[in-house]
Amino acid sequence: MLADGALAFDEPSHTYTLHGKRVPGVTEVLDTIRMLDGVPPEVLAAAGEFGTHVHQACHLHNMDDLDWDSLDPRLALYVRGYRKFVADTGFKVIHSERRVASARYSYAGTLDLYGELRSATTVIDLKSTASLPLYVGPQCAAYQQALQDTTGEKSRRRYCLHLKPEDYRLIELKNPQDFNDFVSCLNVYRMRQRSRIA
């Protein structure tokens, strides 16, 4: 488990430090395979920005602090999809937008959701993209490991919650290779970092 203050996040540069040393974020590590989806970088950037707003709105909803009157109507459609998921499944939020890190593997990130779903502790990754990205399994597995390393909490299951306007699709992520695939990306990330220094 991590001691209080061991993990820090700098919002303007979107960088994580663990015990005072910069570590890569989960999304940064997975850039290696994000490009394999064949989506142009400018489209990825626009989708990423919209996805960030969806995440923030769902988080505010979880905190009972969402101002529906000031919410962009397009975003509201996706939050309604999230609300439908909660109503349909009885999902109980334990952590929302929680910063986590693994000292063992030297990476960090912000998991979307951790809670109780159908009597099982569960890590959920939110997506609002048109289709599911290739990297969602490794991404969710990385958050699952980092949550355990940060708090000691163990997640029994992993899901992707694919939000649609006023609807959703819940996909269980069961591939036992997902975390190994993330570690492979982490090793490629480090190799590229070393090549830039050399």
KAURNOR-V898691 format. One record per backbone hydrogen bond with DSSP energy under -1.0 kcal/mol. CO is the residue of the C=O (numbers start at 1). NH is the residue of the N-H. Records with the same first field share a line. If there is no record, write none. Layout:
CO=NH  NH
This chain:
3=6
6=19
8=17
10=14  15
15=10
16=23
17=8
18=21
21=18
24=108
25=29
26=30
28=31
29=32
30=33  34
31=35
34=37
35=38
40=44
41=45
42=46
43=47
44=48
45=49
46=50
47=51
48=52
49=53
50=54
51=55
52=56
53=57
54=58
55=59
56=60
57=61
58=62
59=63
60=65
61=64
66=68
72=76
73=77
75=79
76=80
77=81  166
78=82
79=83
80=84
81=85
82=86
83=87
84=88
85=89
86=90
92=116
95=114
98=111
100=109
102=106  107
107=102
108=26
109=100
111=98
112=97
113=124
114=94  95
115=122
116=92
117=120
120=117
121=156  157
122=115
123=159
124=113
125=161
127=163
133=136
135=139
136=140
137=141
138=142
139=143
140=144
141=145
142=146
143=147
144=148
145=149
146=150
147=151
148=152
150=2
157=123
158=173
159=125
160=171
161=127
162=169
164=167
167=164
169=162
171=160
175=178
177=181
178=182
179=183
180=184
181=185
182=186
183=187
184=188
185=189
186=190
187=191
188=192
189=193
190=194
191=195
192=196
193=197
194=198
